[in-house]
Amino acid sequence: MFICVLNSSAFAQEPIKLTNEDHRLINMTTLAFNLCVQQDARQQLDNYADVRVIAGHAINHCDEKLDELREKLGDKMNPASFAGLERHLKNRAIRKLLPQLMYQKSAGEG
């Protein structure tokens, strides 16, 4: 009989060690990303009928902000952790943006 015991902590990802400056950088980049998304969406309001297309365009246009953050954080975050952060930031930006776009479209602003 062969018994194999695996230490699950060996498969766990290493903890992320971010400084206060790193957290400040993440917060400032988040603000810049959200502002970029809002501004680009407003500019695209007349170009598309579907607010989801406008939101997607704005997110793609402002991706460079998150790319800059990835470069600045470098090796401090593993790729999977950064992908989770990026997904969270994009989803939150879209959740904030869609109701605003729907209201502006219904009000005839775009």
PEWO-V432808 format. One record per helix or strand of 3 or more residues. SS is the DSSP state (H for helix, E for strand). FROM is the first residue (numbers start at 1). LEN is the number of residues. If there is no record, write none. Layout:
SS | FROM | LEN
SS | FROM | LEN
This chain:
H | 8 | 3
H | 20 | 25
H | 51 | 11
H | 63 | 14
H | 79 | 28
